[in-house]
Each structure stands twice: as C-alpha cells, then as structure tokens.
Amino acid sequence: MLESPAIDEYWNAYLELYPEAAALYDSAWSFGDNARLADELLALVLEGVKTGTAMNYELNETRGLPLPFVGGHSILLDSQGAPRGIIKTTKCEIIPFHEVTAEFAYSEGEDDRTLESWRFHHEAYFTREMKAYGMTFNPDMRIVCENFVLVFRK
C-alpha cells in the first residue's frame, strides 16, 4: 500500500494503462501550505498552465522527504487529500533562490508569471514555511526546481 487506499486505487488505475511505470512511483502530495493554495495550484496543473514547482531544499531535508527524480511519477492531491492527477518529472535542479530563472518562474504558471512576481510570492511562502522550523529566508538558500508533465487524470 502507498499512502492510502484512495491513492493506491488511483495509482493502480494508472498502472493498468501504463504498467511500465510501476517502479517509477515517487510520492503523493499537495501544493502549498494551505487548502486554498493546494486547490488553486492543482487547478493550474489540470488546466495545463503550471508545469513547474519549487521547494526549499533544506526544509525538504529537515522533513526527511525524498527529492523528485527525472522520470518519477507523483500523485497530486487536492486540499482534501483526494488524488486528482499524476505528473512525471522531466527536469529537476537545485539552485540558489536568487538564481531561479524567468523561464522557470513562467513554468510555475502563477500570478503574472514574471520572475519578479515569482520571487515576491515565493519569498513570502518560504518565509512562512521556514518560520515553523526556526529558520529564516535567505536569497542564497537552495531551491529544488522541478518541471513536469501531467500524464494522467480521471
């Protein structure tokens, strides 16, 4: 069993169509740090707008979470924890926050899709996220920049 019966069922429905993906399961997760963000960002993926996401490398390590890997498949959950889609990682790199490119910011599909907007909103997000761990935002901190394609939804 993966994380829940619903996630198992969703993954198995995908494997019926694509059995070659059986060893490529990565994880199941939702976007953001609140229900509104989870559902808004998921909707952007399902609409084909959002093809990238970023996470704080140090927090990922602190939480003991695995890094995404090229070819890995993740199940996207809505704010209620229900599986809504499967993405396949196409690119993953770890770079300092201040080196994130305009191209990557655009791939995130959020706000006006500019690098300036991305930096503003992600600094606020990472600051919120890090505060719970007694950490502070630093523009040199490492960010995991993941690009993906939506490969399944039902």
N, C-alpha and C positions, 0 to 999 in steps of 0.2 A: 504494500500500500504506500502511496506517495504521502500527501498531507491530509487528505480527507476522502471519503467515498465519492463526493461530487467531483473532486479533482481527478481521482482515479478513473471515474467513468468518462470524463472529458478526454483525458489522455488516451484511454483505450479506444474511444471513438476515432481519434486522430490516427492511432496506430493501425486501425482496420484499413484505413486508406493509404497510409504510409508506414508500413512495417519496418522499413529500413531506418526509421528514426528512433527505434526502441532504445538504443544506447545513448541517445543524444539529449535526454531529459536533463534540464538544468535546475529549474525551480519554479515555484508558483508565487506570485507576488502582486501587489497593487502599487500604483504610483502614489507619490506624495506622502504627506504626514497627516492627512485628514480626509474625511469622506468626500467633501466637495472636490478636492484635487484629484482623488482617486478616480472619480467618475468623469470629471472634465477631461483629464488626460487620456483616460481609456477611450472616451468618445473620439478624441483626435486620432488615436491609432485606428479605431474601427472605421473612421471616415477616410483613412489613407493619408492624413496630413502629418501625423507625428511618426517619424522613423528613427528617432534618436532619443536617448535618455542619459542622464548624468547622475552619478552618485559620488559621495565623498569616500575616497579610498580608505582613509584612516578609520572612519566610522564603520565601514564595511568590515575591516579587520577587527575592530573592537567588538563588534556584534558576532564575529565568527562566521560571517556569510561568505559563500564562495563567490569568486569573480565570474562574470559571464565569460563564455568562451565562444570563439567563432564556430558556427555550426550548431551551437547549443540551442535548445528549444525551451522557452519559458511560457508558462501559462499565466495569462493576465487575468487578474481578479477584479471584480467591481468592489465598491465600498462595503458590500455585504458579504464579501468573500466568495462570491459565485464566479466560476470560470466563464470568461467571455471571449477569449481568443488565445491563439498560440502564435508567438513570434519566434523567428530564427535569427540569431545574432550573425551579422555579416561583417562587423568590424568592432574591435574593442581596443582602446588605447588608454594609457594612464598618463595624464599630463597635468602640469600646474594649472590652477584655475585661471590665472592671467594669460595663459597661452591657448585657451579654448578659442577656436576659430569661428568666424562669421558663418562659414559653411555648416559647422556642427550646430551652432545656435539655430540656424534656419531649420535644420533637420528635426529639432525638438518640436517645431510647429506651434509654439506657444506665443501668446501676446502678438506683437507685430513682427516677430521672427527675426529681429535685429540682434546683433551681438550686444549692444548697449542694454536692451531690454532683458536679454538673457542674463547678463551679469547682474543687473539690478535685482531681478526676481530670484536668481539662484543664490546670490549673497544673502538675501533675506531668508530663504529656505534653509540654506546650510547653517546660518547663524542660529535659527530656531532649533534645528536638529542637533547641533553640537552643544547647545546650552544644557541640554538634559544630561550630557556626559562631562560637564565641566570644561568643555573645550571652547576655544574662540576661533572665529573666522580669520583666515589668513589668505591673501591672494596668491601665495606660493603653495598652498596646500594642493595635494594631488587629487585629481578628479578622474573617475572612470567614465570615459565617453564611449557609449555603446550605440551602435547603429544596428538596425534590424529590419526585417520584412515581416509583415503579417502573413502567416501561412495557413491559418485555419480559424474559422469562427462558425458557430452554429447557434 
